[in-house]
Amino acid sequence: MTAPKPHLLLIDDDPNTLASLSRAFRLAGYEATVCDSAIRALELLRVERFDVIFSDVVMPGKDGISLLEDLKAAGTTTPVVMISGQASVELAVRATRLGAVDFLEKPLSTEKLLVTTENVLRLRHLEEENRDLRRRLGKHDVIWAGPVMERMLAQVDRVAASETRVAIQGETGTGKELIARTIHQKSARRAGPFVTLNCAAVPGELIESELFGHEKGSFTGATGRHIGKFEQAGGGTLFLDEIGDMPLAMQAKLLRVLEEGEIERVGGDKPIPVDARVVVATHRNLEELVRQGTFRADLFHRVYVFPIVLPPLRERAEEVPVLAEYFSEQVAAQNNWKEKHFSAEALEILKRYSWPGNVRELRNVVERVLLLSNAETIAADEVNLALPASRNGEPSNTVENGTLAHRIESFEREVLLAELRRHHHHMTNVARALGLERSHLYKKCQQLGIDLQSERKSD
């Protein structure tokens, strides 16, 4: 696919200058939009995206310096190059302080114009890469406070330096994948890939192909060779999330790979050596699953070598203020919003909440409250508005009034929604947790007006 041409906005009240500039830029391969006033330019900037803005300083009505002031007030990040036939050091300094990236004097040489444009575009690209890198790295930061997480992270440091297999246990939303990434980043395999597979999210009939890959024509729809997760993770780490949901037949095949160090693609006829450190995670009790006969004892002993238990957020309330402020800064940066901070009363309310969705739910609430709040300091009432109606396991306000039948129905709906989120909408696990048949669970959701498709998208 051909990359789109850089789009430039040229602002000048002289039609000859605009014609000359636009022709030079178009011959050099740029797309140029011309505009004869600062007012019109502001209108264009509301509806179009530009890569660089070139603006004259002296124009009737609103001049270039006033335009810069408006752009700065609006938080515009598009680089601006000022052009003037009446240049002075004072004017150039003022324009730079208002955010101009360069200041060119008329008459302009085409060579100088194009070199400046290339430099500005290169600088902008580097800044965008830097922002993206900080954003991606920020997603994998382990933010913590207190002795519980300090002890847990000490375990992470110790086991990361080895090739020992790790099993991470914790409720949904506690950050199991984050800990697995940290182990990878602190290990000797850090230069290799970190590959993930959620065993609960892949249909049983496809999980072998996802893990081991397949050859062309090995089954209907296999139109080409597919490289599986084990090969993709060569020299790095393979993270198997929710391993407790892996089908028994697949467990036997995984056990063989862990013992032999080689896989065989679906439809293949030769073993392929693999070199990936396997880290697993689950929100379920694997020992109990072994007793129930739904998880192989021999596989359990292969993967459950060094268990790391992630405590739920309600057991480490001292971390909530630290995490809330961190997420506030992260969300604001990702959306180019102004930073906001929580009042002491607001943080106290967050600490008292039980967080059934753990750290993931806290981040969602922080993002919600940033959207709701208009002040620089987030108040307690704004946090109350952003929190779910049901707090600390107590019935919500919608259940406090009405007939007994209505209250029971409302409570059932809240319980069902909570279990759906806790089990990632894996209906078999939800049914098992609630002691229901799958068919009864679907009927109950329908009776309670729960749209499973919409709930799955919003989770």
N, C-alpha and C positions, 0 to 999 in steps of 0.2 A: 504494500500500500504506500502510495506517495504521500510524504509529509505535507501538511498544508503550508502555504506560503505565509511568512510573517505578515501580519496586518498592521499597517502604520496609519496614524491619524495626523494629518498635516493642517495646521491652523495658521492662517495669515490673511490679512485684509487685502493684500495685493494679488489680483488674479494672475499676473505674470509669474510671480514667485511660486504660486501654487502649481501652475502649469509646468514650470521648469522642474520643480521638486518631484512632482508625481511622475513625470516622464523619466527622470533619472532613476527613481526607485523601481518603476515597472520594468525598465530595461535591465535592471540588476536582479530581477526575479522576485520583487516584493509586491504585495497588494497594498495600494494606497487609497485612502479616502480623504478627500479635501473638504475643508470647512473654512468659511470666511469670517467667523466671529467666535468669541469665547462662549457666548450664550448658546449658540448652536452646538458647539463642541460638547458642552455639558449635557445637552439633550441627547446627543449621539452616544455619549458614554453611559447613559442610563440603559440603553437597549442593545449596545454592541460591545464586543470585547476587542481590545487592541493590544498589540504587543509593545509598541513604543508610540509615544506622543511627541510630535515636534510642534512647538508653538512660538510664534513671534511674540515679542514683548510689547511693542507699542502698537495698539489697535484701538479704534474708536469704541466708546462704550466701556466694556470690561477689558482691561489690558491683561497681558500674560501673567504678571505677578499676582493680580487678583484671581486669575484662573488657578494658579498654583495654590493659593490660599484655600480656595473652594475644594480643590482636589484633596488637599491634606486634611481638611475638616471632614470630608466624606470618607476618609480612610482608603482612598484609591492607592493601589500598589503598582499600577502601570508606570514604568519609568518615563520621565518627561525630560526632553532636551529642549532648552530655550535657545531662540535665535533672535539676534538683534543687530540693527545697523547703527545703534547708538550705545554700544557696549561701554561699560565702565567697570572697574574693579568692584566698586560699591554695589552696583546692580548685580554683578555675577555672584558676589558673596550672599546677597539677600536671596537670590533665586536658589542657591545651593542650600541655604538654611531652611528654605521652604520645601526642599525635597528634590529639586532638579538634579539629574545625574550628570549633566554637562551643559556648557554654555558656549554656543558658536557665534562667531561674528560674521555679518554679511560684508562683502559678497562671499557666497559659499562655493568652495571647490567641490566638484563631484567626488573626488577621491577622499577628501576629508569627511564628507557627509557619509559615505558608505563605510569607511573605517569606523567612524563613531557608532553607526548603526550596528555593525557586527560586534563591536565591543560591548555595547549595551545589551544586545540579545544574549551574548555569551555570559555576561554577568547575571542576567536574569535567570538563565537556565541553571547556573551554578547555585543561585539562591533557592530556586525551586527544588533542586536536588537535595540541598542541605536541609530545607524544611521537611521534605519527604523523609529523609533519613532520620531526622530527629523524631518525626512522628512515628515511624516504624520502630525505632529503638525504644521510644517511650512506651509502646504497647507491651514491651517485654521487660520492663523494669519491675523488680520485686520491691514494693514499698511496704515497709513494716515498722512496727514499734512494739516494744514489750518483750518479756522473757520467753513467751511461748514460741513466737516466730524466730527469735534469736537462736533457740535450741534447734529448731527445725532446720534453719539455714546452715547451722554448723554441720548437721548431718549431710545436707546437700553438698557442702564443700568437701567433706570427707569422702563421700561415695563418688563424686564427680571425677576424681583423680584416678579412679579404677575402671575396670571393665565389668564390674559387678552389675547384675540385672536388678533393676529397681521397680518396685510396685508402689504407686502413689494412690493413697486412699483419701477420699474426702467427698463431702456433699457436692451436689451440682452448684457451680458458680464459685467454688472456693479458689480456683486458679491452678488446677492440676496441670494443665498444659504449660502454663507459665513456669511452674517448677521443673517440668521436664525440659523445657527450653534452657532454663538456667543450668541444669545438669549438663546439657550438651555444650553450652557456651563455656563452661568451666572445665570441660574435658579435653583430652588430647585430640578428640575428633572435631573440635570446634570449626576447623576449616572445611569440614565435609558438610553435606546437606542434613537438614532436620526435616524429616518427612512424617506426616501424621495420617492416621486412619481412625475414624470413629466407627468402631465395630457395631454400634447400635444403629448407625445411620445407613449401613449398606445391607441390602437384602441378602438373605442367606445364600441364595443361588449365585450371587455375584462376588461374594467376598473372596473366594479363592482366586478369581481373576484379578481382583484389586490388589491382593497381596503378592501373588506369584506371577501375574501377567498371563497372556495367552498368545498363541500363534494364529496366524491368518487361517480362517476357515474352521477353527476348532469348535465353533458352535454358531448357530444362526445369529447373524449380525456382527460376527467377528470378521470385518472386512480388511483388517490389517493386523500386524503384530502390535501387542500392547505390553509395555514394560511395567511390571508390577512395583509395588511400594518397596519390597525388599531390595530389588535391584536399584531403584531410584535412590535408596538410602545408603548405597555403597560407600564405605569410608566414613559414614556419619552415624546418625541416630534415627531409629524408627520408633515412633511413639504410637502405641496402640491404646487408644482411649476406649473406655467402657468395655474392657476385655471380658467382663462377666456376662456380656450379652452375645458373645461369639457362639455360634452353633456347635454342638458336641462333635459333629463330623469334622468341622474345620479345626477344632481344638487338637484333634489327633494329628492332622497334617502340620499344624504349627509346631507341635511338640517335636515332630521328626526334623523339621528345619532347624530348630534350636539345638537338637542333638547332633545333627550331621553337618550343619553349616552350609547346606545347599538346597536349592529349590528346583522345581520342575514346572515350567509353564504349562498351563492348560493346553492340551493338544500337542505338547512337546514330547520328545523322545530321548532327551539327554539331560542329566543333572547340571545345574549351573551353580558354581560356588558363589556365596554371598558373604559380605562382611559388613554387618550393621549391628550396632549395639541396640538391643531392644529394651525400651522402657514402657511399662504398662500402667494403666490407671483405671480406677473404677469407683463408683459411688456406692457399690454394693459390698457386702461382706463375703469375700471369696471363700473363707473357711466354712461358712454356713452353706454356700452353694455346693461345696464339695460334699458336705454331709447330706444335702438334698439330692445329690447325684446329677446336678446340672452343670457341674464344672469338674473336669478331670483332675484327680489327685496328683497324677504324675506331672501334668502341666503346671498345676499350682506350685509344686516344689521347684519347678524350673524357673518360674517368673517371680515367685514371692521370696526372693533371696534377701533383699534389703528393703523392708517396708518403710515408707514415709507417710505419716498421717498428717493431713492438713486439717486443722481444727476449724469448725464453722466460725463465721464472723461474730456470732452472738457470744462466743466464748473468748473473744479477744476484742472487747469493746474499746479498749484503749487505742486501738488502731484506727477506729472510725474517723476521728477528726483528721488524722494525717492523710488517710486515703481520700477523704472528701475534698480536702484542699488540693491534693495532687490531681484528682480527677477534674476538679474545677479548672485548674490551670491547663490541663491537657485538652479538655473539651473546648475551652476558649481559644486555644492556639489552633486547633484543627478547624474551627469555624470562623477564624479571624474576628472573634468577639473580644470585647473589653474584659479584662480579668475581674472577677468578683470574689469576695471572701465571705465566709460564714461568720455570723455573730456568735458569741459564746452560748446564747440561748438556743440558737439554731443547731449548733453542734451537740448540745446536750440532748436535744430531741432525737437527733440521728443516733446518738449512743444508746438511747433507751429502746429504740426499735429493734425487733428480734431478727430481722434480715433473713427470712426463709430462703431468699435467692442468693444470699451471701454477697461476695464482692461484686459479682456481675450486677446484682440488683442495686447495690449502692451506686455504681457508676451510672446506671440508668436514671436513678432518682436525681443524682447531681445534674445530669444533662437536662432533665425535666425542669428542675428548679431554676437553672440558668435561663431557660426559655421563659419561665414565668416571671422572674424577678426583673424589676426596672431600676433597682438601686445598686450601688456599688457593694454595699454590705447586705448579705442575704439575711432576712429576719426569720424569726421562729414561725410566724404564721405562713410564710411562703414555703417553708419546709413541710408544714402540716398539709398544705394544699398538694404538694408534690408526692407525698407518701401515699401508699395504697390505703383504701378505706378501712381495711382490716389490719390492725396493728397488734403486735405482741401476741398473736394467736387468739385474740378476742374477736367476737362477732363484730362485723362492721355496723355503721349507723343504719344501713339499709335493712338490717335484721332486727333492729331494736323495736320497730313498730310493725303493726299488721297482725294478721291472724296467725295461729300456730302453724298452719299448713304453709303459709307464705314464708314464715321465718325458717322453717325446716328446709324448704325449697332453696331459699337464698343461701343457707349454710351449706347445703349439699353442693350448690354451684361453686362456692368458694373453695370447698375441699377438692372438688374435681379439677378446677383450674390450677390449684396449687400442685396437685399430683401430676398433672400433664406437664407443667413446667419442670418439676423435679426430675421427671423421667424422660425429658426431651421429646415428649409426645410419642414415646414408644408404647403403643396401646397394650401390648402383651404385659409389659412390666407394670403399667398403670392398673390393669385389671387384676394382676396378681397382688399388688400392694393393697388394693381395696377389697380383695376377696370376691371379685365378680367374674362372670364369664365375659369374654370379649364382646359377644353379641349383646349382652345386657348393658355393657359399658357404652356401646355405641347408641343404644336406645335411650339410655339415661342422659347422655349428652344432648341428644335430639330433644328430649322432653324438657331439659333445662335451658334450651335455646343456646347451647354452646356450638359455635361454628368452628369446627376443628381446623378447617383450612385457614381461616382468618387468624385463629389463635396461634397456629404453627408459624405463620409469617411474622406475627408481632412479637414472638418470643425472642 
